[in-house]
Amino acid sequence: MGLSLIGKKIGMTQYFNADGVVFPVTVVQAGPCTVVKKKTIESDGYNAVQLGYGNLEVRKLNKPMKGYFKGYNAEPTSSLKEFRDFDLSKINAGQEILVTSFTEGDFVDVTGVSIGKGYQGVVKRHGFAGGPKTHGSNFHRRPGSIGMCEHPGETPKGRKMAGHMGAKKITTLNLKIIKILEDKNLLLVKGAVPGHKNGIVYIRESVKKNGSEKRNV
């Protein structure tokens, strides 16, 4: 069975192993996840497993989602995500996927939405040096020239300019699982994980460390 879970980023802390070595770790509440639907080539044209995570009151669902969960006899969840790397022969609808799917020492890829930083200028967004800080220069944190003269007389596509920063889907590869707290459904992953505290993240078995084919996240 492929290893994939939906989780929630709790925050960062330190972990000391038996030798007294300290590791910076991100605490992730991984699962438990419920198999809401199993998709097959015969019924949907491809193989996949749809996992649900997080309890949700029925009154907070709209009518289409109420019918969706009712149709599959599944409890409502706050998050749904498809994964295509499961062995369908070992998966059934309604099955619960736990944090014990992983083992300590495994490498995982974690996907999340980075922290949004709003609308930023070129100095913060792209690392521009800016102009002189002295009085009278009238050029401090501006982008400078962005166009051309008479021909072709337009701003080329891809020019680094001010704009919205952050809030993008990011996948961090090859993070090592340092510790698993089974009773609390927690993974302690070495290093930083994308997103803010309490943000939803997707944990998958590492692509590169296991020599697997590239997958869409």
RASULJO-V364656 format. One record per run of one state. SS is the DSSP state (a for helix, b for strand, c for the rest). FROM is the first residue (numbers start at 1). TO is the last residue. If there is no record, write none. Layout:
# RASULJO-V364656
ss: (SS:SS)
from: (FROM:FROM)
to: (TO:TO)
This chain:
# RASULJO-V364656
ss: (c:b:c:b:c:b:c:a:c:b:c:a:c:a:c:b:c:a:c:b:c:a:c:b:c:b:c:a:c:b:c:b:a:c:b:c:b:c)
from: (1:4:17:22:31:33:40:41:45:48:56:58:61:63:72:77:84:88:91:96:98:99:102:107:114:118:121:122:127:163:166:169:182:185:186:191:200:206)
to: (3:16:21:30:32:39:40:44:47:55:57:60:62:71:76:83:87:90:95:97:98:101:106:113:117:120:121:126:162:165:168:181:184:185:190:199:205:217)
